[in-house]
Amino acid sequence: MESPSFWDNQEKARQIIAQVKPLNGLLNPYDELTKSAGDLMALAELCDEDPSLEAELDQELASVQKRLDDFALRAMLAGPQDASSAFVKIQAGGGGTEACDWAQMLVRMYTRWAERHGYTAELIDELRNEEAGIRSATLHIQGDYAYGYLQGETGVHRLVRISPFDANKRRHTSLVAVDVTPDIEGTINIEIRDDDLERETFRSGGPGGQHQNKTESGVRFRHLPTGITAESRNERSQHKNAAVALSLLKAKLYMIEEQKQRAQVEKAYDEKGEVSFGYQSRNYVLQPYTLVKDVRTDMQTPQAQAVLDGEIDDFIQAYLRHKTEKEHRK
């Protein structure tokens, strides 16, 4: 970066800056913690001479402990794409309108989580259900380590509640699949031959006014060798939808390659995934009691409404620790 010719190739320069940023996200806090450890030692020695400083020492200890915990969590994100932004696809399973409403609730949950952490959450694709809710949606959550934090959200999310759509007020179970993939644009080179790509346009039918409904602005790409598809319909411009859809397709192809290399696949749920009872990764119970429990880590909380408002950090941390422990045992 200090080279005089660094900016001669601006695209490559931006990629290098993007690679350096997450590295500094680890190195800078490490240096600061090392300095803080020295300061704490010095303050502890002063406390031996002046006990009135013990309250200040306790306060500093608590502050450093919090930073150390945050650093330990960040250090778990060592995957090749953990520092990337993320695409979060939400797909309603069986259950009709009830499942579609649950899918809408999950869109809100991840959007609120992103806002709490200073990320940008953009709805780039949405297929609405006629009565209520959505059949599917894709969020683009932009910011450092968004994928690293959210990767454990992949799976089937099961909701148990009294249905607001049931006149008899019966309890219903709804299933929604969540699929999280990294936004690899600009960080890895996925080559797609033109001969391997099939492009289809369609009327979006989504929000955005008459322009979207009357013109074929939606774009769907199919990768012929794998059968993988990706689409975008929310932009008014067909060109922009094509760019978004191609980025999504590259992200999906990257995931396939990464899974092959690691030879360790945690089932990802996409259009072909099974969204059924027995495959859930997390249960959300609102009736007859409130409890959210992750079946992989046993992390649970009775604060279901807080979770639905985006407070999912405990589940994210529990999954990362669980994943790290599994890798260490191997």
C-alpha positions in Angstrom: 0.0 0.0 0.0 3.0 2.3 0.5 4.1 1.8 -3.1 3.8 4.9 -5.3 2.1 2.7 -7.9 -0.5 1.3 -5.5 -3.4 3.2 -7.0 -2.4 2.5 -10.7 -4.9 -0.4 -10.6 -7.8 1.0 -8.6 -9.9 -2.2 -8.6 -6.9 -4.2 -7.3 -6.1 -1.5 -4.7 -9.7 -1.6 -3.4 -9.5 -5.4 -3.0 -6.2 -5.1 -1.1 -7.7 -2.5 1.2 -10.7 -4.8 1.8 -8.3 -7.6 2.8 -6.3 -5.4 5.1 -9.3 -4.0 6.9 -10.4 -7.2 8.7 -6.8 -8.0 9.5 -6.5 -4.7 11.2 -9.7 -5.6 13.0 -7.7 -8.3 14.8 -4.2 -6.8 15.0 -5.2 -3.4 16.4 -7.4 -4.7 19.2 -4.6 -7.2 20.1 -2.0 -4.4 20.3 -4.5 -2.3 22.4 -5.1 -5.3 24.8 -1.4 -5.9 25.2 -0.9 -2.2 26.2 -3.9 -2.4 28.5 -2.5 -5.5 30.2 0.7 -3.5 31.0 -1.4 -0.6 32.3 -3.3 -2.9 34.6 -0.1 -4.4 36.0 1.2 -0.9 36.7 -2.1 0.1 38.3 -2.2 -3.1 40.4 1.3 -2.2 41.8 0.1 1.3 42.7 -2.8 -0.3 44.6 -0.3 -2.0 46.9 0.8 1.4 47.9 -2.5 3.2 47.7 -5.6 1.0 48.4 -7.9 3.8 47.4 -7.1 3.0 43.8 -8.7 -0.4 44.0 -12.1 0.9 42.7 -10.4 2.3 39.7 -8.6 -1.0 39.2 -11.9 -2.9 39.3 -13.4 -0.6 36.8 -10.5 -1.0 34.4 -10.5 -4.8 34.8 -14.2 -5.0 33.9 -13.5 -2.8 30.8 -10.6 -4.9 29.6 -12.5 -8.1 30.3 -15.3 -7.0 28.0 -12.8 -6.1 25.3 -11.0 -9.4 25.7 -14.3 -11.3 25.4 -15.1 -9.4 22.2 -11.6 -10.1 20.8 -11.8 -13.8 21.7 -15.1 -14.0 19.7 -13.7 -12.2 16.7 -10.6 -14.5 16.8 -13.0 -17.4 16.2 -13.8 -16.0 12.8 -10.8 -17.4 11.0 -12.6 -18.8 7.9 -11.5 -17.5 4.5 -14.7 -15.6 4.0 -15.7 -14.8 7.6 -14.8 -11.1 7.1 -17.3 -10.8 4.2 -20.7 -9.2 4.1 -23.6 -11.7 3.9 -26.6 -12.7 1.9 -29.4 -14.1 4.1 -32.1 -15.9 2.2 -35.3 -16.7 4.0 -37.7 -19.3 2.5 -41.1 -20.2 3.9 -41.8 -23.9 4.2 -45.1 -25.7 4.5 -47.9 -24.1 6.4 -49.3 -21.6 4.0 -49.9 -18.1 5.2 -48.7 -19.0 8.8 -45.2 -19.9 7.5 -45.1 -16.8 5.2 -45.9 -14.6 8.2 -43.1 -16.4 10.2 -40.7 -15.7 7.3 -41.6 -12.0 7.4 -40.9 -12.0 11.2 -37.4 -13.5 10.5 -36.7 -10.8 7.9 -37.4 -8.2 10.6 -35.3 -10.1 13.2 -32.2 -10.1 11.0 -32.8 -6.5 9.9 -33.0 -5.4 13.6 -29.9 -7.4 14.4 -28.0 -5.7 11.6 -29.1 -2.2 12.7 -28.0 -2.9 16.3 -24.5 -3.7 15.0 -24.1 -0.8 12.6 -24.5 -3.0 9.5 -26.6 -2.0 6.4 -29.4 -4.4 5.7 -30.9 -4.1 2.2 -33.8 -6.2 0.9 -32.6 -7.2 -2.6 -35.3 -9.8 -3.4 -38.8 -10.5 -2.1 -41.7 -12.6 -3.2 -44.8 -11.7 -1.3 -47.6 -14.0 -0.2 -51.1 -12.9 -1.4 -52.7 -12.9 2.0 -49.9 -11.9 4.3 -46.1 -12.3 4.8 -43.6 -13.4 2.2 -42.8 -16.7 0.4 -39.1 -15.8 0.2 -36.7 -12.9 0.6 -33.0 -12.2 0.4 -31.3 -9.6 2.7 -27.9 -8.2 1.8 -26.2 -7.4 5.1 -23.1 -5.3 4.5 -20.3 -4.8 6.9 -17.1 -6.5 8.2 -17.6 -10.0 9.5 -21.4 -10.1 8.8 -21.0 -13.5 7.3 -18.8 -14.8 10.0 -21.3 -13.9 12.7 -24.4 -15.0 10.8 -23.1 -18.3 9.3 -24.7 -20.3 12.1 -28.2 -19.0 11.2 -28.3 -21.4 8.3 -30.9 -24.1 9.0 -34.6 -24.5 9.6 -36.3 -22.2 12.2 -39.4 -23.6 13.8 -42.1 -21.4 15.4 -44.9 -22.6 17.7 -47.6 -20.1 18.5 -51.4 -19.4 18.5 -52.0 -18.5 14.9 -53.3 -15.0 14.3 -54.9 -16.4 11.1 -56.9 -19.1 12.8 -60.4 -18.1 13.9 -60.4 -20.9 16.4 -57.2 -19.7 18.1 -55.4 -23.0 17.7 -51.7 -23.5 18.2 -49.7 -23.9 14.9 -46.2 -24.9 14.0 -44.4 -23.1 11.1 -41.1 -23.8 9.5 -38.8 -21.4 7.6 -35.4 -22.2 6.0 -32.6 -19.7 6.4 -29.5 -19.9 4.1 -26.5 -17.6 4.7 -23.8 -17.2 2.1 -20.8 -14.8 1.9 -20.8 -11.8 -0.4 -17.6 -12.7 -2.2 -17.7 -9.9 -4.8 -14.2 -8.4 -5.0 -12.6 -10.9 -2.6 -12.5 -14.1 -4.7 -12.5 -14.9 -8.3 -15.3 -17.1 -9.5 -15.2 -17.5 -13.2 -18.5 -18.3 -15.0 -18.3 -19.1 -18.7 -20.9 -17.4 -20.8 -21.8 -20.8 -22.3 -22.5 -22.1 -18.8 -25.0 -19.4 -18.0 -28.7 -19.2 -18.9 -30.4 -15.9 -18.4 -34.2 -15.4 -18.0 -36.1 -12.2 -17.5 -39.5 -11.9 -15.9 -42.0 -9.3 -14.5 -41.0 -8.6 -11.0 -44.5 -8.3 -9.5 -42.9 -6.9 -6.4 -43.1 -3.5 -4.7 -41.9 -0.5 -6.7 -44.9 0.7 -8.7 -46.2 0.2 -12.2 -42.8 0.2 -13.8 -41.7 -3.0 -12.2 -45.0 -4.7 -12.8 -45.3 -3.9 -16.5 -41.7 -4.5 -17.6 -39.5 -7.6 -17.3 -37.1 -6.0 -14.9 -36.6 -9.2 -12.9 -33.5 -11.4 -13.8 -32.8 -15.0 -13.1 -29.5 -16.8 -13.9 -29.1 -20.6 -14.1 -25.7 -22.1 -13.9 -26.1 -25.0 -16.3 -23.3 -27.4 -15.0 -24.7 -27.3 -11.5 -28.3 -26.3 -11.9 -27.8 -23.5 -9.3 -30.1 -20.5 -9.8 -30.1 -17.0 -8.5 -32.6 -14.1 -9.1 -33.3 -10.5 -8.3 -36.5 -8.6 -8.8 -36.4 -5.6 -6.4 -34.4 -3.1 -8.5 -36.3 -1.0 -11.1 -33.4 -1.5 -13.6 -33.0 -4.8 -15.3 -29.2 -4.1 -15.4 -29.1 -3.7 -11.6 -31.1 -6.8 -11.1 -28.7 -8.7 -13.3 -25.7 -7.5 -11.3 -27.3 -8.5 -8.0 -28.4 -11.9 -9.3 -24.9 -12.7 -10.7 -23.4 -11.7 -7.4 -25.7 -14.1 -5.6 -24.9 -16.9 -8.1 -21.2 -16.4 -7.5 -21.7 -16.6 -3.8 -23.6 -19.9 -4.1 -20.9 -21.4 -6.3 -18.2 -20.3 -3.9 -20.0 -22.1 -1.1 -20.0 -25.3 -3.1 -16.3 -25.1 -3.8 -15.5 -24.3 -0.2 -17.5 -27.3 1.0 -15.7 -29.6 -1.4 -12.3 -28.4 -0.2 -13.2 -28.7 3.5 -14.9 -32.0 2.8 -17.2 -31.1 5.7 -20.6 -29.9 4.7 -23.2 -28.5 7.1 -26.4 -28.9 5.2 -27.4 -25.6 3.6 -31.0 -25.0 2.9 -31.9 -23.5 -0.5 -34.8 -24.1 -2.9 -33.9 -27.9 -2.8 -33.5 -28.0 0.9 -35.9 -29.9 3.1 -38.0 -27.6 5.3 -39.7 -30.1 7.6 -40.0 -31.1 11.2 -36.9 -32.9 12.5 -34.5 -30.7 10.5 -34.8 -27.6 12.6 -31.8 -25.9 14.0 -33.7 -23.5 16.3 -37.1 -23.6 18.0 -39.1 -20.5 18.9 -42.0 -21.3 21.3 -44.5 -18.5 22.0 -47.3 -20.7 23.4 -48.1 -22.2 25.9 -44.8 -20.8 27.3 -42.0 -18.6 25.8 -38.6 -20.2 25.0 -36.1 -20.0 22.2 -33.7 -22.9 22.0 -30.9 -23.8 19.6 -30.9 -27.6 19.2 -27.2 -27.7 18.1 -25.7 -25.8 21.1 -28.5 -26.1 23.7 -28.4 -22.3 24.1 -31.8 -21.1 25.2 -33.6 -18.1 26.6 -37.2 -17.4 27.7 -36.9 -13.9 26.3 -38.5 -14.8 23.0 -39.7 -11.3 22.1 -36.2 -9.9 22.6 -34.8 -12.5 20.3 -37.4 -11.6 17.7 -36.4 -8.0 18.1 -32.9 -8.9 16.9 -31.1 -9.9 20.2 -29.5 -13.1 18.8 -25.9 -12.5 19.9 -26.0 -15.2 22.6 -27.0 -17.7 19.9 -24.3 -16.5 17.5 -21.6 -16.7 20.2 -22.8 -20.1 21.3 -22.6 -21.5 17.7 -19.2 -20.0 17.1 -17.8 -21.6 20.3 -19.5 -24.9 19.4 -18.0 -24.8 15.9 -14.5 -23.9 17.2 -14.6 -26.7 19.7 -15.6 -29.2 17.0 -12.7 -28.1 14.8 -10.3 -28.4 17.7 -11.4 -31.9 18.5 -10.7 -32.9 15.0 
